Amino acid sequence: MKTPSMSRRDFVRMSAGAVAAGAAVKATLLEPPKLAAQAVGGGRKIRFASIGTGIRGCDILRSAREVPTGECVGIADIYDMHQKAGKEAWGKDVPTTRDYRRFLDDKSIDAVIVATSDHLHKHVVLDAVAAGKDVYCEKPMSHTVADGIAMVEAIQAGKRIFEVGSQRVSSILFKKAAEIYASGRLGEVHFVEAYTNRNSPSGAWVYPVAPGFSPEQIDWKEFVRDAPPHAFDPIRFFRWRCFKDYGEGLAGDLFVHLLSGFQCISGINAAPSRAYSTGSLTHFNDGRDYPDMLATLYDYPNLTLSLHCNQNNQSEEPIIFAGKEATMQILGDTLTVVPQDTRPQPEGYSLDGWTAEAKALYLAEWQKANPAGPVKLAAVESYTLPRDYDDTADHLANFYRAIETREHVAEDEVFGHHAAIACHMANESYARHAAVTWDAASNTIKG
């Protein structure tokens, strides 16, 4: 996803508290990798087929045009207009089909990009792996925990390269944040908060039905596949994220980005031990299965992660690591590290109940024990992405390179499975009105 630049004024406004406390500001513009220099062996291109060219599938193809090491050689989608949209997104005329299996039989194709509705991920991935293809699969990796387990087992048994498409894991901004976190400069971190809010029908997936959409233009049976049988319904197709049969609601659409970003920065590659969700379905109570407001607390070792998504309010999308020594925040295209003022200070508030003599004695003794003068705060650091930086292009470049080297990417099947489990736990907790736990021994959510 390309990111516009945050202005210097925006950064200074965010950091005003620290600046007022006397900290200097050190600003750095990050340098993106040169994608053209990341060519695979022999200068050849990775040949891939794109399976699913709806909203996200077309976005990926547009980003793929920026990566010279890959070439789309086919497009598959069950909806005829999506096939045409995919060709427009790629900018070249390539073969199209409703049946993705046609491309799996082509030995000249190295990989597939899977951007179907979530409930079809397992089917397409298992078929692709069985055909010897490497796979880039959009987030969330799985529609259910069981689907995720089957995918991990098949990918590892087939020794396939697999990358989940939550692109911020490849972002140079998140890599910088991970570097800072690993250095220990934040001090002890026991709380992380992140959220993303939207305030429009589009932000709540109330997408319009395309003009002229009819049963003849789509393979409806293939869309439903093993989901509960349902008659042709344009709303269920265009707004599939709203329905449990095909998607995971706010958790699968938006939490998953926050979770993958959290895992990337913290280095925690595990499912949470516990999750507790609350929320409501209020404004967009239009027949959907999922809430339009969801808030979840997650337990990780010695750390609490707080996430929320609200489809009734627009806001920024921060991820904040609250450390003893510094607070680190990513907001838009800028990462800031603001030092905490941990300099020794004499007690103030509780002395209000002391006599003047007792106060004077305490302060004199404190000053004697703390003779050092004022210590200057560390500088506020900011790191900003260059204008029009595209982390999806970086993510694809990493995938192509891994196909050649056979080295796992950061967001492989295990990483993606853990992030998806956290999404499923959020939904399970909301549905059960109770906290749920992850039982790693039985690979199940309990509550």
C-alpha positions, -999 to 999 in steps of 0.1 A, spaced: 0 0 0 14 34 -10 17 59 18 15 97 15 41 117 34 34 130 69 45 167 71 72 179 95 45 200 112 24 168 119 54 152 134 63 182 156 27 183 167 28 147 178 60 151 197 51 185 212 51 170 248 86 157 245 99 188 228 84 209 255 102 188 281 135 198 265 143 169 242 160 176 209 145 161 177 164 139 153 146 132 120 156 106 94 141 99 60 143 62 53 158 49 21 137 22 3 154 -8 -13 161 -7 -50 137 -33 -63 155 -35 -96 186 -46 -78 168 -75 -62 167 -96 -94 165 -134 -89 192 -157 -102 202 -153 -138 181 -123 -142 150 -144 -149 115 -134 -139 92 -153 -115 62 -163 -135 29 -162 -115 -8 -165 -120 -32 -142 -101 -61 -161 -85 -88 -137 -74 -88 -102 -89 -113 -83 -69 -104 -53 -48 -72 -66 -32 -62 -88 -62 -62 -57 -85 -43 -37 -59 -16 -64 -57 -13 -65 -95 -8 -27 -96 20 -30 -71 35 -60 -89 40 -38 -119 67 -19 -99 87 -51 -92 107 -61 -123 115 -96 -110 79 -109 -114 56 -114 -144 19 -122 -143 11 -148 -170 -25 -155 -161 -56 -143 -142 -83 -165 -127 -115 -153 -112 -150 -167 -109 -165 -134 -119 -160 -123 -155 -157 -85 -148 -130 -92 -122 -110 -109 -149 -112 -78 -171 -104 -56 -141 -73 -78 -134 -60 -73 -169 -64 -36 -166 -46 -36 -132 -17 -55 -147 -17 -34 -178 -12 -63 -202 -34 -88 -220 -29 -122 -203 -50 -154 -204 -80 -155 -182 -102 -182 -168 -129 -189 -142 -111 -222 -132 -78 -215 -115 -68 -252 -118 -60 -245 -155 -29 -226 -144 -18 -252 -118 -12 -276 -146 12 -253 -163 47 -263 -154 62 -230 -166 44 -211 -138 64 -207 -106 38 -194 -82 3 -181 -76 -11 -151 -58 -43 -159 -39 -66 -130 -33 -100 -148 -31 -126 -145 -4 -112 -160 29 -132 -192 29 -116 -202 -4 -80 -197 7 -75 -233 20 -89 -249 -12 -67 -228 -35 -36 -230 -14 -38 -268 -10 -44 -273 -47 -15 -250 -56 9 -267 -32 -1 -301 -45 8 -289 -80 42 -278 -68 35 -240 -68 48 -215 -43 21 -193 -29 14 -157 -19 -19 -157 0 -37 -126 11 -45 -120 48 -60 -135 69 -43 -167 60 -72 -189 71 -110 -188 75 -109 -212 105 -83 -226 128 -87 -260 112 -81 -245 77 -49 -229 90 -36 -262 104 -43 -280 71 -25 -253 52 6 -253 74 9 -290 72 5 -291 34 30 -262 29 56 -278 51 52 -313 37 54 -299 1 84 -277 10 68 -247 -6 76 -210 -2 46 -193 13 40 -157 21 10 -141 38 -1 -108 22 -1 -85 52 25 -62 36 36 -41 65 58 -70 77 81 -60 47 78 -23 53 111 -5 60 93 15 87 82 -16 106 117 -31 102 132 0 117 107 -3 146 116 -40 151 153 -30 152 146 -3 179 125 -27 199 151 -55 198 178 -30 209 161 -27 243 160 11 241 123 12 250 130 -5 283 104 -29 297 73 -30 274 42 -45 290 14 -28 270 9 -22 232 -21 -5 217 -33 -3 181 -65 6 164 -80 15 131 -114 31 126 -136 39 96 -166 62 93 -183 55 59 -204 28 43 -174 17 22 -153 14 54 -180 -10 67 -180 -30 34 -213 -17 22 -200 -20 -14 -223 -14 -44 -233 -42 -66 -217 -38 -100 -241 -27 -128 -256 -56 -147 -244 -82 -123 -262 -115 -131 -259 -152 -124 -245 -158 -159 -214 -136 -151 -202 -157 -121 -196 -193 -111 -218 -191 -80 -213 -227 -72 -175 -223 -71 -179 -192 -49 -200 -210 -23 -180 -242 -26 -182 -260 8 -198 -231 26 -235 -236 36 -256 -237 4 -272 -204 -6 -291 -191 -36 -274 -165 -58 -271 -133 -38 -252 -102 -51 -250 -88 -15 -233 -119 -2 -207 -118 -30 -198 -82 -30 -200 -78 8 -186 -112 17 -166 -99 46 -199 -93 65 -208 -130 66 -193 -158 86 -197 -182 57 -170 -164 38 -150 -139 60 -140 -129 95 -154 -94 98 -133 -67 115 -109 -92 130 -100 -108 97 -100 -76 77 -84 -51 100 -71 -67 133 -49 -90 112 -29 -60 99 -24 -47 135 -15 -82 147 10 -89 120 26 -55 126 28 -63 163 44 -97 157 68 -81 132 80 -54 157 79 -74 189 94 -106 174 66 -126 191 57 -154 167 30 -171 187 -7 -171 192 -19 -152 223 -27 -173 253 -60 -155 260 -84 -130 243 -114 -111 256 -136 -92 232 -165 -68 235 -184 -47 210 -217 -43 193 -236 -43 160 -254 -11 159 -251 14 130 -246 -12 102 -272 -37 115 -280 -47 79 -281 -84 81 -244 -90 86 -231 -115 110 -203 -94 126 -201 -64 149 -193 -29 136 -174 -22 168 -149 -47 182 -124 -43 210 -101 -71 221 -75 -75 248 -49 -102 242 -25 -118 266 11 -126 255 40 -134 278 44 -104 301 26 -82 276 -10 -70 270 -21 -61 234 -52 -39 231 -69 -36 197 -101 -20 185 -118 -13 152 -149 10 150 -169 14 118 -187 45 132 -157 69 136 -128 79 115 -93 81 131 -56 76 125 -42 41 127 -14 41 153 5 12 169 20 23 202 46 5 223 46 18 258 81 13 272 96 22 306 124 42 289 106 54 257 73 53 238 74 42 202 46 49 178 40 43 142 14 67 128 9 69 90 43 70 74 62 81 104 78 63 133 86 83 165 105 73 196 98 97 225 119 92 256 102 89 290 115 113 317 129 88 342 152 112 359 151 109 397 125 133 412 118 140 449 83 130 461 58 158 458 21 148 461 22 127 493 42 154 511 10 176 511 0 158 543 33 165 560 44 194 583 67 220 568 95 208 591 91 172 579 90 183 542 122 203 546 140 175 563 130 150 536 140 173 507 173 180 523 181 143 527 168 136 491 191 163 477 221 149 496 214 114 482 208 127 447 236 154 441 238 150 404 226 180 383 199 179 356 204 152 330 195 160 294 168 138 279 176 117 249 165 131 215 131 124 201 137 103 170 115 102 139 118 80 108 97 88 78 89 69 46 96 85 13 66 98 -6 47 71 -25 66 42 -9 48 9 -16 53 -18 10 33 -43 -11 59 -40 -38 86 -47 -12 65 -77 0 62 -91 -35 99 -86 -41 107 -106 -9 84 -134 -21 100 -136 -55 135 -136 -40 125 -164 -16 113 -185 -45 147 -183 -60 167 -188 -27 143 -212 -11 147 -193 22 116 -186 42 101 -151 42 94 -134 75 56 -138 72 56 -175 64 29 -200 71 37 -202 108 37 -164 113 5 -161 93 -12 -189 111 -5 -173 145 -19 -140 134 -50 -157 120 -55 -176 152 -56 -143 171 -83 -131 147 -104 -162 153 -100 -159 190 -113 -123 189 -144 -135 170 -149 -165 193 -147 -144 224 -172 -119 210 -196 -147 201 -194 -164 234 -195 -132 255 -165 -146 274 -127 -148 274 -112 -176 253 -78 -193 255 -55 -209 230 -47 -246 238 -15 -253 218 -16 -290 228 -49 -296 211 -47 -267 185 -81 -254 196 -97 -223 210 -113 -230 244 -136 -209 266 
